[in-house]
Amino acid sequence: VQLQASGGGLVQPGGSQRLSCVVSGRSSSNYAMGWFRQAPGKEREFVAAITRNGAITYYADSVTGRFTVDRDNIRRTLFLQMDSLKPEDTAVYYCNILEFWGQGTLVTVSS
């Protein structure tokens, strides 16, 4: 299984960014998927997760109301819509399915 994350970049505080993660090598539709992030000097932390059919989502308290996770099982793609971004959201964002991790995509929130 391979996960390819994309969509990171530099964004101003208050701005938005949408991350994508494409799964290859195995169908993703039978499994829950999630996003995690790791800021410089900190441990990796949970951000959001979504059940296999997309019916239920979970969020860390720090992103609730600002981030939205969704998925397209036909395209085997996981998304993370990030709105009202803050400097403390700066991190490398990783997608996850089972024990597999993407390579990460860097999001920098700065003016």
Wavefront OBJ file of the C-alpha trace (Angstrom):
o trace
v 0.000 0.000 0.000
v 1.258 3.457 -0.878
v -0.157 6.799 0.164
v 0.716 9.979 -1.701
v -0.153 13.197 0.095
v -0.197 16.574 -1.602
v -1.568 20.073 -1.255
v 0.733 21.576 1.331
v 2.310 24.983 1.017
v 2.557 28.445 2.512
v -0.708 30.071 3.558
v -1.497 33.215 5.504
v -3.244 33.097 8.867
v -6.983 32.900 8.350
v -6.533 31.261 4.981
v -7.525 27.862 3.664
v -5.756 24.848 2.249
v -6.977 21.490 0.969
v -4.869 18.386 1.317
v -5.286 15.203 -0.695
v -4.013 11.687 -0.181
v -4.240 9.058 -2.900
v -4.096 5.394 -1.926
v -2.652 2.806 -4.280
v -1.951 -0.887 -4.015
v -5.100 -1.770 -2.120
v -8.687 -0.651 -2.083
v -9.177 1.900 0.679
v -12.932 1.631 0.857
v -12.904 -1.101 3.514
v -10.924 0.885 6.057
v -11.094 3.985 8.144
v -8.524 6.626 7.282
v -7.016 9.534 9.115
v -4.810 12.579 9.142
v -2.040 13.254 11.631
v 0.468 16.059 11.891
v 3.858 16.715 13.387
v 5.050 20.195 14.190
v 8.770 20.998 14.556
v 10.071 19.646 17.832
v 6.815 17.946 18.727
v 5.388 14.466 18.550
v 2.997 13.360 15.862
v -0.615 14.017 16.836
v -4.039 13.012 15.645
v -5.940 15.538 13.517
v -8.979 13.850 11.974
v -10.380 10.485 10.956
v -13.230 9.160 8.864
v -14.989 5.808 8.772
v -14.807 3.639 5.687
v -18.098 4.855 4.232
v -17.573 8.449 5.292
v -20.579 8.477 7.573
v -18.719 9.354 10.788
v -15.843 11.743 11.329
v -13.637 12.510 14.318
v -11.558 15.582 15.042
v -8.980 16.761 17.496
v -10.311 19.533 19.706
v -7.767 21.944 18.262
v -9.203 21.694 14.736
v -12.903 21.085 15.380
v -15.004 23.576 13.492
v -12.134 24.583 11.203
v -11.080 21.363 9.461
v -13.221 18.919 7.497
v -12.194 15.398 6.496
v -13.863 13.559 3.655
v -13.107 10.816 1.163
v -13.855 9.629 -2.337
v -13.693 5.846 -2.356
v -14.019 5.598 -6.115
v -10.933 7.751 -6.552
v -9.290 6.192 -3.455
v -8.601 9.675 -2.170
v -8.725 11.175 1.300
v -9.114 14.935 1.749
v -8.579 17.445 4.508
v -10.133 20.876 4.058
v -8.458 23.316 6.412
v -10.062 26.715 7.012
v -9.284 29.579 9.374
v -5.713 28.391 9.584
v -3.534 29.500 12.474
v 0.257 29.636 12.834
v 0.017 26.731 15.285
v -1.356 24.571 12.468
v 2.095 24.648 10.876
v 3.243 21.044 10.583
v 3.934 18.157 8.282
v 0.598 16.457 7.641
v 0.462 12.697 7.180
v -2.339 10.482 5.925
v -2.842 7.043 7.396
v -4.604 3.785 6.635
v -4.008 0.701 8.792
v -0.271 0.629 9.527
v 0.641 2.575 6.397
v 1.679 6.233 6.257
v 2.111 8.747 3.482
v 5.319 10.715 3.106
v 3.802 13.874 4.537
v 3.101 17.289 3.101
v 4.264 20.489 4.783
v 1.771 23.195 5.648
v 3.220 26.503 6.805
v 0.886 29.155 8.174
v 2.660 32.469 8.283
v 2.289 36.061 7.211
l 1 2 3 4 5 6 7 8 9 10 11 12 13 14 15 16 17 18 19 20 21 22 23 24 25 26 27 28 29 30 31 32 33 34 35 36 37 38 39 40 41 42 43 44 45 46 47 48 49 50 51 52 53 54 55 56 57 58 59 60 61 62 63 64 65 66 67 68 69 70 71 72 73 74 75 76 77 78 79 80 81 82 83 84 85 86 87 88 89 90 91 92 93 94 95 96 97 98 99 100 101 102 103 104 105 106 107 108 109 110 111
